[in-house]
Amino acid sequence: MTKKYFGTDGIRGTANSFPMTADIALKVAQATAHVLRKVKAERGLGKAMNRVVIGKDTRLSGYMIEQAMASGFVSMGMEVIFTGPLPTPAIARLTSSLRADIGVMISASHNPYEDNGIKLFGSDGYKLSDEIEMQIEAMIDQDMSKHFPPADQLAKASRLDDAPGRYIEYIKRSFPKGKTLGGMKVVVDCANGAGYKVAPQVLWELEADLTVIGNRPNGKNINDGFGATATKNLQERVVSEGAHIGIALDGDADRLIVVDEKGNVIDGDQVMALLAVSKHKQGFLKGGVVATVMSNLGLERFFEAQGIAFERAAVGDRYVVEKMRALDYNIGGEQSGHVVLSDFGTTGDGLLAALQVLSIVNEAEKPASEVCHLFDPLPQLLKNVRFKSGNPLEDKTVSNAIAEAEAKLANNGRLLVRASGTEPLIRVMAEGDDNAMIDRIVTDLCGVIEKSAA
């Protein structure tokens, strides 16, 4: 069954347009409360659903969605706790530590401010499964009034004033005991997003010589020229400041991109390689590493040479986490910068991953360009084709073109063509040893898809 509301990372869309309206947000909250109450009872965990934690990033539309969802949960008899702007992983953590039944993060991650989204967490701090999301989908458009509690069972909403401090202390505990970042010059880019307060505070408390950019959100500048998907400002600042390293978070601070002292970008694949090798040497790596189908073939070959097990999952850190849990691995992530360290958390955490990288670089006493570059990636090209309606991948001409492209690559590379789960885009990615061939294959295939989508 195709999902109407949920994508690869919750529900997402343009604010004040379907499905990201106040009306839908209220219904999502009511449906979520009802479904999870039912699931809890079916699993013998009791019927009571008492508490939900709601966080957000810095988008202007967050005020609207936040209040609408709070109304929905309160109408179902659930106490609401507001945290204000906090990273997505902070909401996952607080959901568990506050013994809440549900966690909600209102964010569209790396998307522009016009978009917003809803991410849902269970009481264990993990994102909800596809199965539960489908159950919620089935309830959103139904009349929920028959499930409303009586007036005397309505709940209240309040704000948790020390939410940022709780997350800051939790993050700092992941840093090696007795160590600091004293003497290390760091530039941090907060994307004018959810990490704009907590990220600089954590690094300052760990004694980094700190420069902060992208920390002046105004509701409309999230991810605009700053953050993990727009690193030019960070790259230039690292070089001009003579910094040892730069770290960029995205809008909800669940992903990390690193910039070395020369201004070169170090993506999630290199970060996973660095962390995995470090833990492997220390004897702390459990099983191996889970990445996605988007990770570079060079990463796979590197782990094979290191004797480290490597698995791929579907795109989305939720699917990475699911496979990590199934295999009992403790490192996973995505090339885009989501890094999951299950020894510390339940979802991608850009700041958490950044502290591990900073610790390794600081301990090595070598340039970040040397420490963080562990393998040479194969030539890889990713292009996006935007479409308005339908699914171009269902066009026979497109499917034939994909088959021909795969035949050309044969055993010399990989081709991945997929629809984005968060935007109306078809993503075309190819990689292999022949750069010219990769460029030709991707360009030709995008041309075919563009004609189909026109």
C-alpha positions as CSV (number, residue, x, y, z in Angstrom):
1,M,0.0,0.0,0.0
2,T,1.4,3.4,-1.0
3,K,1.6,6.0,1.8
4,K,-0.4,9.1,1.4
5,Y,1.3,11.2,4.1
6,F,4.5,9.5,5.3
7,G,7.7,9.5,3.3
8,T,11.2,8.2,4.2
9,D,11.5,10.6,7.1
10,G,8.0,11.3,8.4
11,I,5.6,13.7,6.8
12,R,6.9,16.6,4.8
13,G,5.6,19.4,2.5
14,T,5.2,23.1,1.9
15,A,3.8,24.8,5.0
16,N,0.2,25.8,4.9
17,S,-0.3,23.5,1.9
18,F,-1.4,19.8,1.9
19,P,-0.2,17.8,3.8
20,M,1.5,20.4,6.0
21,T,-1.5,22.3,7.3
22,A,-2.6,23.0,10.8
23,D,-5.7,20.8,10.2
24,I,-3.7,17.8,9.1
25,A,-1.2,18.3,11.9
26,L,-4.0,18.2,14.5
27,K,-5.4,15.0,12.9
28,V,-1.9,13.4,12.8
29,A,-1.6,14.0,16.5
30,Q,-5.0,12.5,17.3
31,A,-4.4,9.5,15.0
32,T,-0.9,8.9,16.5
33,A,-2.2,9.0,20.1
34,H,-5.0,6.6,19.2
35,V,-2.8,4.1,17.3
36,L,0.0,4.0,19.8
37,R,-2.5,3.6,22.7
38,K,-3.9,0.6,20.8
39,V,-0.5,-0.8,20.1
40,K,0.5,-0.4,23.7
41,A,-2.6,-2.3,24.9
42,E,-2.1,-5.1,22.4
43,R,1.5,-5.6,23.6
44,G,0.3,-5.8,27.2
45,L,2.0,-2.5,28.2
46,G,-1.1,-0.9,29.6
47,K,-3.7,1.4,28.2
48,A,-2.6,4.7,29.6
49,M,-1.0,7.2,27.2
50,N,0.1,10.1,29.3
51,R,2.8,12.2,27.8
52,V,4.2,13.6,24.5
53,V,7.3,15.6,23.9
54,I,7.2,18.2,21.1
55,G,10.3,19.9,19.7
56,K,10.9,21.9,16.5
57,D,13.6,23.6,14.5
58,T,13.6,27.4,13.7
59,R,11.1,27.6,10.8
60,L,8.4,30.2,11.0
61,S,5.7,27.6,10.4
62,G,6.9,25.7,13.4
63,Y,4.6,27.8,15.6
64,M,1.6,26.8,13.6
65,I,2.3,23.1,13.5
66,E,3.4,23.0,17.1
67,Q,0.2,24.4,18.4
68,A,-2.0,22.3,16.1
69,M,-0.3,19.1,17.2
70,A,-0.5,20.1,20.9
71,S,-4.2,20.6,20.5
72,G,-4.6,17.2,18.9
73,F,-2.7,15.4,21.6
74,V,-4.5,17.3,24.5
75,S,-7.8,16.5,22.9
76,M,-6.8,12.8,23.3
77,G,-6.0,13.2,26.9
78,M,-2.2,13.4,26.5
79,E,0.0,15.8,28.5
80,V,2.2,17.9,26.1
81,I,5.7,19.0,26.9
82,F,7.2,21.7,24.7
83,T,11.0,22.0,24.4
84,G,11.3,24.8,21.8
85,P,14.0,24.6,19.1
86,L,16.2,21.5,19.7
87,P,18.0,19.0,17.4
88,T,16.0,16.0,16.3
89,P,18.2,13.6,18.3
90,A,17.5,15.6,21.4
91,I,13.8,15.0,21.1
92,A,14.5,11.3,20.6
93,R,16.6,11.3,23.8
94,L,14.1,13.3,25.8
95,T,11.2,11.1,24.8
96,S,12.9,8.2,26.4
97,S,14.4,10.0,29.5
98,L,11.1,11.8,30.3
99,R,9.2,8.5,30.1
100,A,7.0,10.0,27.3
101,D,4.9,7.8,25.1
102,I,5.5,9.8,22.0
103,G,8.1,12.2,20.7
104,V,7.4,14.7,17.9
105,M,10.0,16.7,16.0
106,I,8.7,19.4,13.7
107,S,11.2,19.9,11.0
108,A,11.9,19.5,7.3
109,S,15.6,18.9,8.0
110,H,17.7,20.3,5.1
111,N,14.8,21.7,3.1
112,P,14.2,25.5,2.8
113,Y,12.1,27.3,5.3
114,E,9.0,27.2,3.2
115,D,8.8,23.4,3.9
116,N,8.1,21.7,7.2
117,G,7.6,18.2,8.5
118,I,6.6,15.9,11.3
119,K,8.9,13.1,12.6
120,L,7.5,10.7,15.2
121,F,9.3,8.7,17.8
122,G,8.1,5.9,20.1
123,S,8.7,5.7,23.8
124,D,12.0,4.0,23.2
125,G,13.3,7.0,21.3
126,Y,13.3,5.1,17.9
127,K,11.5,6.3,14.9
128,L,8.2,4.5,14.3
129,S,8.1,1.5,12.0
130,D,6.5,1.4,8.6
131,E,3.8,-0.8,10.1
132,I,2.8,1.7,12.7
133,E,3.0,4.6,10.2
134,M,0.6,2.7,8.0
135,Q,-1.9,2.4,10.9
136,I,-1.6,6.1,11.6
137,E,-2.2,6.8,7.9
138,A,-5.4,4.8,8.0
139,M,-6.7,6.9,10.9
140,I,-5.8,10.4,9.8
141,D,-8.8,10.9,7.5
142,Q,-11.3,9.2,9.7
143,D,-13.7,10.8,12.2
144,M,-11.8,10.7,15.5
145,S,-14.6,12.1,17.6
146,K,-15.7,8.7,18.8
147,H,-12.3,8.2,20.4
148,F,-12.3,11.5,22.3
149,P,-12.1,11.2,26.1
150,P,-14.7,13.0,28.3
151,A,-14.0,16.6,29.3
152,D,-12.6,15.7,32.7
153,Q,-9.8,13.7,31.0
154,L,-8.4,16.4,28.8
155,A,-4.8,17.2,29.4
156,K,-2.5,20.2,29.8
157,A,0.6,21.6,28.0
158,S,3.7,23.0,29.6
159,R,7.2,24.0,28.6
160,L,10.4,22.2,29.7
161,D,12.7,25.1,30.4
162,D,15.9,22.9,31.0
163,A,15.5,20.8,27.8
164,P,18.6,22.3,26.1
165,G,20.7,21.8,29.3
166,R,19.6,18.2,29.5
167,Y,20.7,17.5,25.9
168,I,24.0,19.4,26.4
169,E,25.0,17.3,29.4
170,Y,24.0,14.1,27.6
171,I,26.1,15.0,24.6
172,K,29.1,16.0,26.6
173,R,29.1,12.6,28.4
174,S,29.9,11.0,25.0
175,F,33.2,12.8,24.9
176,P,36.3,10.9,26.3
177,K,36.4,11.4,30.0
178,G,39.0,13.9,31.2
179,K,39.7,15.2,27.7
180,T,38.9,18.6,26.2
181,L,39.2,20.4,22.9
182,G,41.6,23.0,24.4
183,G,43.9,24.5,21.7
184,M,41.8,23.2,18.9
185,K,40.4,25.9,16.6
186,V,36.9,24.9,15.4
187,V,34.4,26.6,13.1
188,V,30.8,25.4,13.6
189,D,28.0,26.1,11.1
190,C,24.6,25.7,12.8
191,A,22.5,26.2,9.5
192,N,20.4,28.8,11.4
193,G,18.6,25.8,12.6
194,A,17.8,23.7,15.6
195,G,21.3,23.4,16.9
196,Y,22.0,27.1,16.9
197,K,22.2,27.3,20.7
198,V,23.3,23.9,21.9
199,A,26.1,23.2,19.4
200,P,28.2,26.3,20.2
201,Q,27.5,25.8,24.0
202,V,28.8,22.2,23.9
203,L,31.9,23.0,22.0
204,W,32.6,26.1,24.2
205,E,32.2,24.0,27.4
206,L,34.7,21.5,26.0
207,E,37.1,24.4,25.6
208,A,37.4,24.7,21.8
209,D,38.7,27.9,20.3
210,L,35.4,28.5,18.7
211,T,34.0,30.5,15.7
212,V,30.3,30.2,15.1
213,I,28.4,30.9,11.9
214,G,24.8,30.2,10.9
215,N,23.5,30.9,14.4
216,R,21.1,33.8,13.8
217,P,17.8,32.2,12.9
218,N,15.0,34.5,11.9
219,G,12.4,31.9,10.9
220,K,13.2,32.2,7.2
221,N,17.0,31.7,6.9
222,I,17.3,28.0,8.0
223,N,19.7,26.2,5.6
224,D,19.9,29.3,3.4
225,G,23.6,29.5,2.4
226,F,24.6,27.7,5.6
227,G,24.7,24.2,7.0
228,A,25.5,20.7,5.8
229,T,23.9,21.2,2.4
230,A,25.6,24.6,1.7
231,T,29.2,24.4,3.0
232,K,30.8,27.2,1.0
233,N,30.7,29.8,3.8
234,L,32.1,27.2,6.2
235,Q,34.9,26.2,3.8
236,E,35.9,29.8,3.3
237,R,35.7,30.6,7.0
238,V,37.9,27.6,8.1
239,V,40.6,28.7,5.7
240,S,40.4,32.4,6.6
241,E,40.4,31.7,10.3
242,G,43.3,29.2,10.1
243,A,41.1,26.7,11.9
244,H,42.0,23.1,12.4
245,I,38.5,21.9,11.3
246,G,35.0,22.9,10.5
247,I,31.7,21.1,11.3
248,A,28.4,21.8,9.6
249,L,25.0,20.7,10.9
250,D,21.8,20.7,8.9
251,G,18.4,22.3,9.9
252,D,17.5,19.8,12.5
253,A,21.1,19.0,13.4
254,D,20.8,15.2,12.8
255,R,23.5,15.2,10.1
256,L,27.1,16.3,10.0
257,I,29.5,17.4,7.2
258,V,33.1,18.0,8.2
259,V,35.5,20.5,6.5
260,D,39.3,20.0,6.9
261,E,41.9,22.7,7.5
262,K,42.3,23.1,3.7
263,G,38.6,23.8,3.1
264,N,37.9,20.3,1.7
265,V,34.6,18.7,2.4
266,I,34.6,15.3,4.3
267,D,31.3,13.6,3.8
268,G,29.4,11.0,5.8
269,D,31.2,8.1,4.1
270,Q,34.6,9.3,5.3
271,V,33.2,10.0,8.8
272,M,31.8,6.5,9.0
273,A,35.2,5.1,7.9
274,L,37.0,7.2,10.5
275,L,34.8,6.2,13.4
276,A,34.6,2.5,12.4
277,V,38.4,2.2,12.1
278,S,38.9,4.0,15.4
279,K,36.4,1.8,17.3
280,H,37.8,-1.3,15.6
281,K,41.3,-0.6,16.8
282,Q,39.9,0.0,20.3
283,G,37.9,-3.2,20.2
284,F,34.6,-1.3,20.5
285,L,33.2,-2.0,17.1
286,K,30.2,-4.3,17.2
287,G,29.7,-6.4,14.1
288,G,30.4,-3.8,11.4
289,V,28.9,-0.8,9.7
290,V,25.5,-0.2,8.0
291,A,25.4,2.4,5.2
292,T,22.8,3.0,2.5
293,V,22.6,2.2,-1.2
294,M,23.9,5.8,-1.8
295,S,27.3,5.3,-0.1
296,N,30.3,5.2,-2.3
297,L,31.6,1.9,-3.6
298,G,35.0,3.0,-2.4
299,L,33.7,2.8,1.2
300,E,32.6,-0.7,0.6
301,R,36.0,-1.7,-0.8
302,F,37.8,0.1,2.0
303,F,35.9,-1.9,4.7
304,E,36.5,-5.1,2.9
305,A,40.3,-4.4,2.9
306,Q,40.1,-3.6,6.7
307,G,38.2,-6.8,7.5
308,I,35.2,-4.8,8.7
309,A,31.7,-6.2,7.8
310,F,29.6,-3.8,5.7
311,E,25.9,-3.8,4.9
312,R,23.6,-1.5,2.9
313,A,20.1,-0.4,3.8
314,A,17.5,1.7,2.0
315,V,17.9,5.5,2.0
316,G,16.8,7.0,5.3
317,D,18.5,6.8,8.7
318,R,15.4,5.0,10.0
319,Y,16.2,2.1,7.7
320,V,19.9,2.2,8.7
321,V,18.9,2.0,12.4
322,E,16.5,-0.9,11.7
323,K,19.2,-2.9,10.1
324,M,21.7,-2.0,12.8
325,R,19.4,-3.3,15.4
326,A,18.7,-6.5,13.5
327,L,22.5,-7.1,13.1
328,D,23.5,-5.7,16.4
329,Y,25.9,-3.2,14.8
330,N,26.8,0.0,16.6
331,I,27.8,2.3,13.6
332,G,25.8,3.3,10.7
333,G,24.9,6.2,8.5
334,E,24.5,7.9,5.2
335,Q,26.8,9.7,2.8
336,S,24.8,12.8,3.3
337,G,26.0,13.0,6.9
338,H,23.5,11.1,9.1
339,V,25.7,9.1,11.4
340,V,24.2,6.8,13.9
341,L,26.2,5.7,17.0
342,S,23.9,3.3,18.8
343,D,26.2,3.2,21.9
344,F,25.0,6.7,22.5
345,G,21.7,7.3,20.7
346,T,18.8,6.0,18.7
347,T,19.0,8.2,15.6
348,G,21.4,10.3,13.5
349,D,23.0,13.0,15.6
350,G,25.3,15.5,13.9
351,L,26.7,17.0,17.1
352,L,27.3,13.6,18.7
353,A,29.2,12.5,15.6
354,A,31.1,15.7,15.5
355,L,32.4,15.3,19.0
356,Q,33.7,11.8,18.1
357,V,35.5,13.2,15.0
358,L,37.0,16.1,16.9
359,S,38.2,13.8,19.6
360,I,40.0,11.5,17.1
361,V,41.6,14.4,15.2
362,N,42.7,16.1,18.5
363,E,44.2,12.9,19.8
364,A,46.0,12.2,16.6
365,E,47.7,15.6,16.6
366,K,47.7,15.5,12.8
367,P,45.9,17.7,10.3
368,A,42.2,16.8,9.7
369,S,43.0,16.4,6.0
370,E,45.3,13.5,6.9
371,V,43.2,11.9,9.7
372,C,39.8,12.1,8.0
373,H,40.7,10.9,4.5
374,L,40.9,7.2,4.7
375,F,39.9,6.1,1.2
376,D,39.6,7.5,-2.3
377,P,36.0,7.5,-3.4
378,L,35.2,6.2,-6.8
379,P,33.9,8.7,-9.3
380,Q,30.3,9.2,-8.4
381,L,27.7,11.5,-9.9
382,L,24.3,12.4,-8.5
383,K,21.7,14.5,-10.4
384,N,18.1,15.2,-9.6
385,V,15.2,15.6,-12.0
386,R,12.2,17.4,-10.6
387,F,8.7,16.3,-11.7
388,K,5.2,17.8,-11.0
389,S,3.0,14.7,-10.9
390,G,2.8,10.9,-11.4
391,N,6.0,8.8,-11.2
392,P,8.3,9.0,-14.2
393,L,9.9,5.7,-13.1
394,E,6.7,4.0,-14.2
395,D,7.3,5.1,-17.8
396,K,8.4,2.2,-20.0
397,T,10.8,4.5,-21.9
398,V,12.5,5.4,-18.6
399,S,12.7,1.8,-17.4
400,N,14.2,0.7,-20.7
401,A,16.8,3.5,-20.5
402,I,17.7,2.4,-16.9
403,A,18.2,-1.2,-18.1
404,E,20.5,0.0,-20.9
405,A,22.5,2.1,-18.5
406,E,22.9,-0.8,-16.1
407,A,24.1,-3.0,-19.0
408,K,26.7,-0.4,-19.9
409,L,28.1,-0.3,-16.4
410,A,28.1,-4.1,-16.1
411,N,30.5,-5.1,-13.4
412,N,32.4,-1.8,-13.4
413,G,30.2,0.2,-11.2
414,R,26.7,0.9,-9.8
415,L,23.6,2.7,-10.9
416,L,20.8,3.8,-8.6
417,V,17.7,5.5,-9.7
418,R,15.0,6.3,-7.1
419,A,12.3,8.7,-6.2
420,S,13.1,11.0,-3.3
421,G,11.0,10.3,-0.2
422,T,11.0,13.9,0.8
423,E,10.7,16.0,-2.4
424,P,9.2,15.5,-5.9
425,L,12.5,14.5,-7.4
426,I,14.0,11.5,-9.2
427,R,17.5,10.9,-8.0
428,V,20.0,9.4,-10.5
429,M,23.3,8.2,-9.1
430,A,26.0,6.3,-10.9
431,E,29.6,5.4,-9.8
432,G,32.5,3.4,-11.2
433,D,36.1,3.5,-12.3
434,D,35.5,5.4,-15.5
435,N,34.5,9.0,-14.8
436,A,33.6,9.9,-18.4
437,M,31.3,6.9,-18.6
438,I,29.6,7.8,-15.3
439,D,29.0,11.4,-16.5
440,R,27.6,10.2,-19.8
441,I,25.3,7.6,-18.3
442,V,23.8,10.0,-15.7
443,T,23.4,12.9,-18.2
444,D,21.7,10.7,-20.8
445,L,19.4,9.0,-18.3
446,C,18.4,12.4,-16.7
447,G,17.5,13.6,-20.2
448,V,15.2,10.7,-20.8
449,I,13.5,11.2,-17.4
450,E,13.1,15.0,-18.0
451,K,11.3,14.2,-21.3
452,S,9.0,11.8,-19.5
453,A,8.3,14.3,-16.6
454,A,7.7,17.2,-19.0
